[in-house]
Amino acid sequence: MSVFFNLTSEQLRQAADIKEKISQLEQEVAVILRGGILLEGGKAQGSTVLGQPKKRKISAAGIARIKAAQKVRWAKFKQQTAPAALADSVPDTKLTVNPPAKAKSASSAHARLDRGPAAQPA
């Protein structure tokens, strides 16, 4: 740390310039290793300077096409699972209780009510 105090401003400037050159060269090597193309001025085509790919933006027309295709997919899905399609698999007959069973159930319910709430099981 004390080495920096003994340097002149000119030496510090030279060191800073060398660090900048090293940083630029490291970026160029990274672009080359990723298969990108290095343009004039140190800019890379197909990637950002830090090596991350550029974010692509979808145009309004592209978004509209995606929305239209999704609506078609949902309409097709809803058509396949419509109640009319399910009605074929469900029988039309209504489940009913035969009269003797219904009478027995009603009489046992009346008997429970006649006994009162204290006699009901927990």
N, C-alpha and C positions, 0 to 999 in steps of 0.2 A: 504494500500500500504506500509506503514511503517513496517508492520509485517514481510515482506520479508527481510528487512534489518537486523532484529534481529536474523534471522535463521542462523544456521551453514550450511556449505556445506553438511554435513552428513544428516541433516534434509531435506534440499532441495532435495537430492538424493532419500531419502525415499519417499517424496511426489511425485516425478516424477515416481518412481516405482509403487506406488499405482495408480496414474493416468493411467499408461499403463495397469495395471491389469483391471481397471474399463473399459477401452476402449475395451480390448479383450473380457471381459464378455458381454459387450453390443453387440458386433458383434456376439458372439455365440448365444445370445438370439434372435437377428434378424434372424439368419439362421434358428433357431429352429421354430420361428413363421412363417417363409415362407415355412416351410416344407422341407427344404434342409437337407442334411446329412453332419454332421460335421466330417471331417477326422482328423487324427493325425496332430499335428502342427498347429491347428487352421484354416486349409484350409477347405473351404466348397465345396462339390460336387454339381454341378448344378447351382451354382451362384458364383459371385465374392465376395470378402470380404465386399464390401460396399453395398451389397444387390441387385445390378443390375444383371440381367441375362447375362450369357456369350453370346457374339455374335457368331452365327453359320456361318461357311463359307461353301459355296456350292463348291463341287468338280467340276473339269473340265468336267467330264462325266455328272454330273447333269445339268450344264449349257448347254451342248450340247443337252441333252434331252429336256430342256425347249425351246431352239431355234428351234429344229426340230418340236416340237408340235406347236409352234407359226407359223411357216411357213405353216404347214398343215391348221391351222385355217384361215390364210390369203388367202391361195389358195382357200379354200372352200367359203370364203366370196366373193372373186373376181369372182368366178365362178357363184355365185348366182346373182351378180349385173352386169354381163357382158352385153355389148350392145346388144347381141343377145337376151337376156331375155327381155330387154326393147323394142326391136323392135316389139314384139308381141302386145304391148299395144299402139304403135304409128301408126296411119294410114299411108299408103304408098302414099296417094294422096298429091300433092303439092298444097298449097293454092295460088290461082291466083286471079287477079282482072279482072272482066269482061270488055270487050272492051269499052262500053260506059262510064263506071266510070273512066277508065284509060284516055280516051280522055278528059273528063271533068276536071280531075285533072291536066293533062298536059296543057290544055288551061288556067286554072287559074294560074298555075306556070309561064307560058309565060307572062301573063298579069302583074303579080307582077314584073317580071324582066324588062318588058318594061317601067314600071312607074319609075324605078330607086331606089337606096338605100334610098333616102330621104323620099320617100313615104311609106316605109315599116313600119309596126307597131313595137313598141318597146317591 
